[in-house]
Amino acid sequence: MAVRTPVTSDRRRQLALWLLCAASLMIILDGTIVTVALPSIQRQLGFSSVSLSWVVNAYLIAFGSLLLLAGRLGDLIGRKRMFLAGLAAFTIASLLCGLSAGPAMLIAARFAQGIGGAMATAVSLGMIVTLFPGPREQAKAIGAFSFVGAAGASIGLVLGGVLTEAVGWHWIFFVNVPIGVLVMIPSVKVLQAAPGTGLSNGADWLGALLVTSGLMLGVYAIVGTSQYGWGSARTLAEAALAAAVLAAFVIRQATARAPLLPLRLFASRALAGANLAQLLVIAAAFGFQVMITLYLQRVLGYGAAASGLGLLPTAAVIGTVALGLSARIAARFGPRSMLLAGLGLITAGLALLTLIPVHASYPTQILPPLLIFGVGGGLCLPALASLGMSGATPADAGLASGLFNTTQQIGAALGVAVLSALAAAQTRGLHAAGPNPAAALAAGYHLAFATAAGLAGTAIVVAAVVLWPSRRRAALAECC
């Protein structure tokens, strides 16, 4: 009996990890799976060209703006309860998306999906850190979770194209229903039901309203740049209002008796630096993913499913490194060194993509940079997750998880908006000057890849300056 108990406990923890990863995969897939189905949705439901973007934006705004609030509420009412409620909401909303008969219903259901996704995602990383407290086992668990996050977006592009072509766009949403149910049923028994601290111990509802409103306005301003431009009066007004609301939130957190986001969290250089570095590298990575997909389709003439398959080697390499090597590398050299190596490889891969010709050969000219990028991502993502959670106490793990996921979503929205706008402007300028359309498109994507490399390079500087302990701080840590 004394021998079996740890084994049973370990098996339960492993099952809990894979349930959390499966839920995360389903939610992350939904962020990209809809992309290739947009033309079919537009034709069948009668969306205008302008309103069609809200099929994506409604999900992104709800998801990105509610992560921080959901993470804190998870700490207060219990992370398992928050996770299951979010998973249920996401599954029901997915069913409603598939049943939608008009634009209004689909947009509303997508917003509800974003709410459910935020509730489940915000507490997942905190639950993993609690389940696996040992450094080595925690590194392995975070490596698996990071792989799911990185691979989910690429798989979504392929799966979206296959389902849309084979059985129709409705099934990109219907497929979530059986997956959600199959994850939810065992999660009720397998996941640990640790109680929260109670709403009376930290329900800063004014702070919640300010941060949710500020983030929602900020994400709304970012996603609107594709339609109105970065310098438009509308975009600048929305950005200024978002900044004012978020400034009010910071003031509130400094003065509230029980703040939603205790500013003491940012006293941890690891937590603050990891979130800032993640904002930069995720902006580069997600922007790159959109740009390389468009390059494959619009310049090389790939179909939707083929362009998604073109990104699968990157996901496979990320998985191999994150699942098989990252924990051992982190144990041998530390997460900071692993992060710097990963960021360096990501920067190199993006820089190489700026050199590909207009009609590049995929095996010899595109695949090598994608593989280099994949190795870098497999090292970088688990290191960021470990460092981003390292400064949080057990009571704040849900909040730190929500904060980490919030910076990830804001970075993704910012990266896609910035790189898309730069590529489009470069293409328009060159196309007006006379070169052929393919050359103008390729030049726009080259500028986007160069900008992404610059963002990743800036993340290297952040990691080296903020995350790397100076000799003085290291000496103080040893003596104290």
C-alpha positions as CSV (number, residue, x, y, z in Angstrom):
1,M,0.0,0.0,0.0
2,A,2.8,2.4,0.8
3,V,4.3,1.8,-2.6
4,R,1.1,2.1,-4.7
5,T,-0.1,5.4,-3.3
6,P,2.7,7.6,-4.9
7,V,2.2,5.8,-8.2
8,T,-1.5,6.3,-8.2
9,S,-1.0,9.9,-7.2
10,D,1.5,10.4,-10.0
11,R,-0.8,8.8,-12.6
12,R,-3.6,11.1,-11.4
13,R,-1.4,14.1,-11.8
14,Q,-0.3,13.1,-15.3
15,L,-3.9,12.6,-16.3
16,A,-4.8,16.0,-14.9
17,L,-1.9,17.5,-16.9
18,W,-3.2,16.0,-20.1
19,L,-6.8,17.1,-19.4
20,L,-5.5,20.7,-18.9
21,C,-3.5,20.4,-22.1
22,A,-6.4,19.0,-24.1
23,A,-8.7,21.9,-22.9
24,S,-5.9,24.4,-23.8
25,L,-5.4,22.9,-27.2
26,M,-9.2,23.1,-28.0
27,I,-9.3,26.7,-26.9
28,I,-6.1,27.7,-28.8
29,L,-7.2,25.9,-31.9
30,D,-10.3,28.1,-32.0
31,G,-8.2,31.2,-32.3
32,T,-7.0,30.1,-35.7
33,I,-9.3,27.4,-37.0
34,V,-11.9,29.9,-38.0
35,T,-9.4,31.9,-40.2
36,V,-9.5,29.7,-43.3
37,A,-13.3,29.3,-43.0
38,L,-14.0,33.0,-43.2
39,P,-14.8,33.1,-46.9
40,S,-17.4,30.3,-46.5
41,I,-18.9,31.9,-43.5
42,Q,-19.2,35.2,-45.4
43,R,-21.0,33.6,-48.3
44,Q,-23.4,31.5,-46.3
45,L,-24.4,34.0,-43.6
46,G,-24.2,37.2,-45.6
47,F,-21.4,39.1,-43.7
48,S,-20.1,42.3,-45.2
49,S,-16.4,42.7,-45.8
50,V,-16.2,45.0,-42.7
51,S,-18.4,42.9,-40.4
52,L,-16.6,39.6,-41.2
53,S,-13.6,40.6,-39.2
54,W,-15.7,40.5,-36.0
55,V,-16.0,36.8,-36.3
56,V,-12.3,36.8,-35.2
57,N,-12.3,40.1,-33.2
58,A,-15.2,39.3,-30.9
59,Y,-13.4,36.2,-29.7
60,L,-10.1,38.0,-29.3
61,I,-11.5,41.0,-27.4
62,A,-13.4,38.9,-24.9
63,F,-10.5,36.4,-24.4
64,G,-7.7,38.9,-24.1
65,S,-9.5,41.4,-21.8
66,L,-10.9,38.9,-19.3
67,L,-7.9,36.7,-18.6
68,L,-6.6,38.8,-15.6
69,L,-10.0,39.0,-13.9
70,A,-10.6,35.3,-14.5
71,G,-7.2,34.4,-13.0
72,R,-7.9,36.4,-9.8
73,L,-11.4,35.0,-9.4
74,G,-9.9,31.5,-9.8
75,D,-7.7,32.3,-6.7
76,L,-10.8,33.5,-4.8
77,I,-13.5,30.9,-5.7
78,G,-11.2,27.9,-6.5
79,R,-9.3,27.2,-9.8
80,K,-11.0,23.9,-10.5
81,R,-14.4,25.6,-10.2
82,M,-13.3,28.4,-12.6
83,F,-11.8,25.9,-15.0
84,L,-14.9,23.7,-15.2
85,A,-17.2,26.7,-15.6
86,G,-15.1,28.1,-18.4
87,L,-14.9,24.8,-20.2
88,A,-18.7,24.4,-20.0
89,A,-19.3,27.9,-21.2
90,F,-16.8,27.4,-24.1
91,T,-18.4,24.1,-25.1
92,I,-22.0,25.5,-25.1
93,A,-20.9,28.6,-27.0
94,S,-19.2,26.4,-29.6
95,L,-22.5,24.6,-30.2
96,L,-24.3,28.0,-30.6
97,C,-21.6,29.1,-33.1
98,G,-22.2,26.0,-35.2
99,L,-26.0,26.6,-35.1
100,S,-25.7,30.3,-36.0
101,A,-28.1,31.3,-38.8
102,G,-27.0,34.9,-39.1
103,P,-24.1,37.3,-38.4
104,A,-25.4,38.7,-35.1
105,M,-25.8,35.2,-33.5
106,L,-22.4,34.1,-34.6
107,I,-20.6,37.2,-33.3
108,A,-22.4,37.0,-30.0
109,A,-21.6,33.3,-29.7
110,R,-17.9,34.0,-30.5
111,F,-17.8,36.6,-27.7
112,A,-19.3,34.0,-25.3
113,Q,-16.6,31.5,-26.5
114,G,-13.9,34.1,-25.7
115,I,-15.4,34.5,-22.1
116,G,-15.3,30.7,-21.6
117,G,-11.9,30.4,-23.0
118,A,-10.5,33.1,-20.7
119,M,-12.1,31.5,-17.7
120,A,-10.5,28.1,-18.4
121,T,-7.1,29.3,-19.7
122,A,-6.5,31.9,-17.0
123,V,-6.1,29.2,-14.2
124,S,-4.6,26.3,-16.2
125,L,-0.9,27.3,-15.7
126,G,-1.5,28.0,-12.0
127,M,-3.0,24.5,-11.6
128,I,-0.1,22.9,-13.3
129,V,2.4,24.7,-11.1
130,T,0.5,23.5,-8.0
131,L,0.3,19.9,-9.3
132,F,4.0,19.7,-10.1
133,P,5.9,21.6,-7.4
134,G,9.3,19.9,-8.0
135,P,11.6,21.9,-10.4
136,R,12.3,19.0,-12.7
137,E,8.8,17.7,-13.0
138,Q,7.4,21.2,-13.2
139,A,9.7,21.9,-16.1
140,K,8.5,18.8,-17.9
141,A,4.8,19.7,-17.3
142,I,5.3,23.3,-18.5
143,G,7.1,22.0,-21.5
144,A,4.1,20.0,-22.5
145,F,1.7,22.8,-21.9
146,S,3.9,25.2,-23.9
147,F,4.0,22.8,-26.8
148,V,0.3,22.6,-26.8
149,G,0.0,26.4,-27.0
150,A,2.6,26.7,-29.8
151,A,1.3,23.7,-31.9
152,G,-2.4,24.5,-31.4
153,A,-2.3,27.6,-33.7
154,S,-0.6,25.7,-36.5
155,I,-2.9,22.7,-36.2
156,G,-5.9,25.0,-36.3
157,L,-4.9,26.3,-39.7
158,V,-4.8,22.8,-41.1
159,L,-7.8,21.4,-39.4
160,G,-9.9,24.5,-40.3
161,G,-9.1,24.0,-44.0
162,V,-9.8,20.2,-43.9
163,L,-13.1,20.5,-42.0
164,T,-14.4,23.4,-44.1
165,E,-13.6,21.7,-47.4
166,A,-14.9,18.3,-46.2
167,V,-18.1,18.9,-44.2
168,G,-18.6,22.7,-44.0
169,W,-17.6,25.6,-41.7
170,H,-20.2,24.6,-39.0
171,W,-18.0,21.7,-38.0
172,I,-15.0,23.8,-37.0
173,F,-17.3,24.7,-34.0
174,F,-19.2,21.5,-33.6
175,V,-16.0,19.5,-33.2
176,N,-15.4,21.3,-29.9
177,V,-18.6,19.9,-28.3
178,P,-17.6,16.2,-28.0
179,I,-14.0,17.2,-27.1
180,G,-15.3,19.6,-24.4
181,V,-17.6,16.9,-22.9
182,L,-14.8,14.3,-23.0
183,V,-12.4,16.6,-21.1
184,M,-15.0,17.9,-18.6
185,I,-16.3,14.5,-17.4
186,P,-13.0,13.1,-16.1
187,S,-11.9,16.6,-14.9
188,V,-14.6,16.6,-12.3
189,K,-12.9,13.7,-10.5
190,V,-9.3,14.0,-11.5
191,L,-8.5,17.7,-10.9
192,Q,-7.8,18.8,-7.4
193,A,-10.5,20.8,-5.7
194,A,-8.4,23.2,-3.7
195,P,-10.7,25.8,-2.1
196,G,-10.2,29.5,-2.9
197,T,-9.6,32.2,-0.4
198,G,-13.1,33.6,-0.7
199,L,-14.5,36.6,-2.5
200,S,-14.4,38.6,0.7
201,N,-10.6,38.3,0.8
202,G,-9.9,40.0,-2.5
203,A,-12.9,41.0,-4.6
204,D,-11.8,44.4,-5.9
205,W,-14.7,44.9,-8.2
206,L,-13.8,48.4,-9.1
207,G,-10.3,47.3,-10.1
208,A,-11.8,44.4,-12.1
209,L,-14.1,46.9,-14.0
210,L,-11.2,49.2,-14.7
211,V,-8.7,46.6,-15.9
212,T,-11.3,44.7,-18.0
213,S,-12.6,47.9,-19.6
214,G,-9.0,49.1,-20.2
215,L,-7.8,45.9,-21.8
216,M,-11.0,45.6,-23.8
217,L,-10.6,49.1,-25.2
218,G,-6.9,48.4,-25.9
219,V,-7.5,45.2,-27.7
220,Y,-10.4,46.8,-29.6
221,A,-8.1,49.6,-30.7
222,I,-5.4,47.2,-31.8
223,V,-7.7,45.0,-33.9
224,G,-9.3,48.0,-35.4
225,T,-6.1,49.3,-36.9
226,S,-6.5,46.9,-39.9
227,Q,-9.6,48.9,-40.8
228,Y,-8.9,52.4,-39.6
229,G,-5.1,52.6,-39.6
230,W,-2.7,53.4,-36.7
231,G,-2.7,57.1,-37.1
232,S,-6.5,57.7,-37.5
233,A,-8.3,59.9,-35.0
234,R,-10.5,56.9,-34.0
235,T,-7.5,54.6,-33.2
236,L,-5.6,57.4,-31.3
237,A,-8.7,58.3,-29.2
238,E,-9.4,54.6,-28.3
239,A,-5.8,54.1,-27.4
240,A,-5.7,57.2,-25.2
241,L,-8.9,56.2,-23.5
242,A,-7.5,52.7,-22.9
243,A,-4.3,54.1,-21.4
244,A,-6.3,56.5,-19.1
245,V,-8.4,53.6,-17.8
246,L,-5.4,51.4,-17.2
247,A,-3.6,54.2,-15.4
248,A,-6.6,54.6,-13.2
249,F,-6.4,50.8,-12.6
250,V,-2.8,51.1,-11.5
251,I,-3.6,53.9,-9.1
252,R,-6.5,51.8,-7.7
253,Q,-4.1,48.8,-7.2
254,A,-1.7,51.0,-5.3
255,T,-4.4,52.2,-2.9
256,A,-7.0,49.4,-2.6
257,R,-7.1,47.3,0.6
258,A,-7.4,44.1,-1.3
259,P,-6.2,44.8,-4.9
260,L,-7.0,42.7,-7.9
261,L,-3.4,42.8,-9.1
262,P,-1.1,43.4,-6.2
263,L,1.8,45.5,-7.4
264,R,4.1,43.6,-5.2
265,L,4.1,40.8,-7.9
266,F,6.2,43.0,-10.1
267,A,8.9,43.2,-7.5
268,S,9.9,39.8,-8.8
269,R,12.3,40.6,-11.7
270,A,11.7,37.1,-13.1
271,L,7.9,37.6,-13.3
272,A,8.1,41.2,-14.6
273,G,10.9,40.4,-17.1
274,A,9.3,37.2,-18.4
275,N,6.0,39.0,-19.1
276,L,7.7,41.8,-20.9
277,A,9.9,39.4,-22.9
278,Q,6.9,37.3,-23.7
279,L,4.9,40.4,-25.0
280,L,7.7,41.0,-27.5
281,V,8.4,37.5,-28.7
282,I,4.8,36.5,-28.9
283,A,4.2,39.6,-31.0
284,A,7.0,38.5,-33.3
285,A,5.9,34.8,-33.4
286,F,2.1,35.3,-34.0
287,G,2.8,38.0,-36.6
288,F,5.3,35.7,-38.3
289,Q,2.7,32.9,-38.4
290,V,0.1,35.0,-40.1
291,M,2.7,36.5,-42.5
292,I,4.3,33.2,-43.6
293,T,0.8,31.7,-44.1
294,L,-0.1,34.7,-46.4
295,Y,3.2,34.4,-48.2
296,L,2.6,30.7,-48.9
297,Q,-0.9,31.4,-50.2
298,R,-0.6,34.7,-52.0
299,V,2.9,34.5,-53.4
300,L,3.5,30.7,-53.9
301,G,-0.2,29.9,-54.5
302,Y,-0.7,27.3,-51.8
303,G,-4.2,26.3,-50.7
304,A,-5.5,26.8,-47.2
305,A,-4.8,23.2,-46.0
306,A,-1.4,23.1,-47.8
307,S,-0.2,26.4,-46.2
308,G,-1.2,25.0,-42.8
309,L,0.7,21.8,-43.5
310,G,3.7,23.9,-44.3
311,L,3.8,25.1,-40.7
312,L,3.5,21.7,-39.2
313,P,7.3,21.0,-39.2
314,T,7.7,24.1,-37.0
315,A,5.1,22.7,-34.5
316,A,6.8,19.2,-34.6
317,V,10.2,20.7,-33.8
318,I,8.7,22.8,-31.0
319,G,7.1,19.7,-29.6
320,T,10.2,17.6,-29.8
321,V,12.3,20.3,-28.0
322,A,9.7,21.4,-25.5
323,L,8.6,17.9,-24.5
324,G,11.9,15.9,-24.9
325,L,14.7,18.3,-24.2
326,S,13.7,21.5,-22.5
327,A,13.4,20.1,-19.0
328,R,16.9,18.6,-19.1
329,I,18.4,21.8,-20.6
330,A,16.7,23.9,-17.9
331,A,18.0,21.6,-15.2
332,R,21.5,21.7,-16.6
333,F,21.8,25.4,-17.6
334,G,18.8,27.1,-16.0
335,P,15.7,28.7,-17.6
336,R,17.4,32.1,-18.2
337,S,20.2,30.6,-20.3
338,M,17.6,28.4,-22.1
339,L,15.5,31.5,-22.8
340,L,18.4,33.5,-24.3
341,A,19.4,30.6,-26.5
342,G,15.7,30.2,-27.7
343,L,15.4,33.9,-28.4
344,G,18.6,33.9,-30.3
345,L,17.4,31.1,-32.6
346,I,14.0,32.7,-33.1
347,T,15.7,36.0,-34.1
348,A,18.0,34.1,-36.5
349,G,15.1,32.2,-38.1
350,L,13.1,35.3,-38.7
351,A,16.1,37.2,-40.1
352,L,16.7,34.3,-42.6
353,L,13.1,34.6,-43.8
354,T,13.9,38.2,-45.0
355,L,16.3,36.7,-47.5
356,I,13.9,34.3,-49.3
357,P,13.2,35.2,-53.0
358,V,9.8,35.9,-54.5
359,H,9.3,32.4,-55.7
360,A,11.2,30.5,-53.1
361,S,11.6,26.7,-52.9
362,Y,9.9,25.4,-49.7
363,P,12.3,22.5,-49.0
364,T,15.6,24.5,-49.4
365,Q,14.7,28.1,-48.7
366,I,11.7,28.2,-46.4
367,L,11.9,25.0,-44.3
368,P,15.3,25.6,-42.8
369,P,14.3,29.0,-41.2
370,L,11.1,27.4,-40.0
371,L,13.0,24.6,-38.3
372,I,15.4,27.1,-36.7
373,F,12.4,29.0,-35.4
374,G,10.9,25.8,-34.1
375,V,14.0,24.9,-32.0
376,G,14.0,28.4,-30.6
377,G,10.3,28.3,-29.8
378,G,10.8,24.9,-28.0
379,L,13.4,26.4,-25.8
380,C,11.9,29.8,-25.3
381,L,8.3,29.1,-24.4
382,P,8.8,26.7,-21.5
383,A,11.5,29.0,-20.1
384,L,9.2,32.0,-20.2
385,A,6.4,30.0,-18.5
386,S,8.7,28.9,-15.7
387,L,10.1,32.4,-15.1
388,G,6.7,34.0,-15.4
389,M,5.3,31.8,-12.6
390,S,8.4,31.7,-10.4
391,G,7.7,34.9,-8.5
392,A,4.1,34.0,-7.5
393,T,3.1,32.6,-4.2
394,P,0.7,29.6,-4.2
395,A,-2.2,32.0,-3.3
396,D,-1.4,34.2,-6.3
397,A,-0.7,31.4,-8.8
398,G,-4.0,31.9,-10.6
399,L,-3.4,35.6,-10.8
400,A,0.1,35.1,-12.2
401,S,-1.2,32.6,-14.7
402,G,-3.9,35.1,-15.8
403,L,-1.3,37.9,-16.1
404,F,1.0,35.6,-18.1
405,N,-1.8,34.7,-20.5
406,T,-3.0,38.3,-20.8
407,T,0.5,39.5,-22.0
408,Q,0.5,36.6,-24.4
409,Q,-2.9,37.6,-26.0
410,I,-2.0,41.3,-26.1
411,G,1.3,40.5,-27.7
412,A,-0.4,38.3,-30.3
413,A,-3.0,41.0,-31.2
414,L,-0.3,43.7,-31.3
415,G,2.1,41.6,-33.4
416,V,-0.5,40.6,-36.0
417,A,-1.8,44.2,-36.3
418,V,1.6,45.8,-36.5
419,L,3.2,43.3,-39.0
420,S,0.1,43.2,-41.2
421,A,-0.1,47.0,-41.4
422,L,3.6,47.3,-42.2
423,A,3.4,44.6,-44.9
424,A,0.3,46.1,-46.5
425,A,1.8,49.6,-46.6
426,Q,5.1,48.4,-48.1
427,T,3.2,46.3,-50.7
428,R,0.9,49.3,-51.7
429,G,3.9,51.6,-52.1
430,L,5.9,49.2,-54.3
431,H,2.9,48.1,-56.3
432,A,2.1,51.7,-57.2
433,A,5.8,52.2,-58.3
434,G,5.4,49.5,-60.9
435,P,6.8,46.0,-59.9
436,N,4.8,42.9,-60.4
437,P,2.2,42.0,-57.7
438,A,4.2,39.0,-56.4
439,A,7.3,41.0,-55.9
440,A,5.4,43.8,-54.1
441,L,3.7,41.2,-51.8
442,A,7.1,39.5,-51.1
443,A,8.7,42.8,-50.2
444,G,5.9,43.6,-47.8
445,Y,6.4,40.2,-46.1
446,H,10.1,40.7,-45.9
447,L,9.6,44.0,-44.0
448,A,7.2,42.1,-41.6
449,F,9.8,39.4,-41.0
450,A,12.5,42.0,-40.4
451,T,10.3,43.8,-37.9
452,A,9.5,40.5,-36.1
453,A,13.2,39.8,-35.9
454,G,13.7,43.2,-34.3
455,L,11.0,42.4,-31.7
456,A,12.7,39.1,-30.9
457,G,16.0,40.9,-30.7
458,T,14.6,43.4,-28.3
459,A,13.3,40.5,-26.2
460,I,16.9,39.3,-26.0
461,V,18.0,42.6,-24.5
462,V,15.1,42.5,-22.0
463,A,16.1,39.0,-21.0
464,A,19.8,39.9,-20.6
465,V,19.2,43.1,-18.6
466,V,16.1,42.3,-16.5
467,L,16.1,38.6,-16.1
468,W,19.9,38.0,-15.8
469,P,20.9,38.5,-12.1
470,S,23.9,40.8,-11.6
471,R,26.9,39.6,-9.6
472,R,25.9,41.9,-6.8
473,R,22.3,40.6,-6.6
474,A,23.6,37.0,-6.8
475,A,26.0,37.6,-3.9
476,L,23.2,39.2,-1.8
477,A,21.0,36.2,-2.6
478,E,23.7,33.8,-1.5
479,C,24.5,35.5,1.8
480,C,20.8,36.3,2.7
